[in-house]
Amino acid sequence: MSAKVVSESSVHFFKFYLDEKVREGLRWQFHMYGLVSAFDQHSPHSAYNLADELTKTGRAVLVTAADECYKVWVRLSAIDAPSSELLV
């Protein structure tokens, strides 16, 4: 499985509470994702490398692209719940 890359304009953002912290999330194609990391516009390879590493662990990963940055997200679900250490 490889990470999907989508434009930020095609997702819906939200905030959620996990482990006493407010986190960033998004919804895309009926799935919810939590933010893992953000990279500036000059570091797309860093974002893709992190996404690749996360997919190798079996996680569903999404990369969002915008003019100013790239963000890496992991799917949130009861079955594949990410540890809070993974999320920003």
Secondary structure as the mmCIF struct_conf table of DSSP 4:
data_model
#
loop_
_struct_conf.conf_type_id
_struct_conf.id
_struct_conf.beg_label_comp_id
_struct_conf.beg_label_asym_id
_struct_conf.beg_label_seq_id
_struct_conf.end_label_comp_id
_struct_conf.end_label_asym_id
_struct_conf.end_label_seq_id
STRN STRN1 LYS A 4 SER A 7
HELX_RH_3T_P HELX_RH_3T_P1 GLU A 8 SER A 10
BEND BEND1 VAL A 11 VAL A 11
STRN STRN2 HIS A 12 LEU A 18
TURN_TY1_P TURN_TY1_P1 ASP A 19 GLU A 20
STRN STRN3 LYS A 21 TRP A 28
TURN_TY1_P TURN_TY1_P2 GLN A 29 PHE A 30
STRN STRN4 HIS A 31 ASP A 40
TURN_TY1_P TURN_TY1_P3 GLN A 41 HIS A 42
HELX_RH_AL_P HELX_RH_AL_P1 PRO A 44 LYS A 56
TURN_TY1_P TURN_TY1_P4 THR A 57 GLY A 58
STRN STRN5 VAL A 61 ALA A 65
BEND BEND2 ASP A 67 GLU A 68
STRN STRN6 CYS A 69 LEU A 76
BEND BEND3 ALA A 78 ALA A 78
TURN_TY1_P TURN_TY1_P5 ILE A 79 ASP A 80
HELX_LH_PP_P HELX_LH_PP_P1 ALA A 81 SER A 83
TURN_TY1_P TURN_TY1_P6 SER A 84 LEU A 86
#
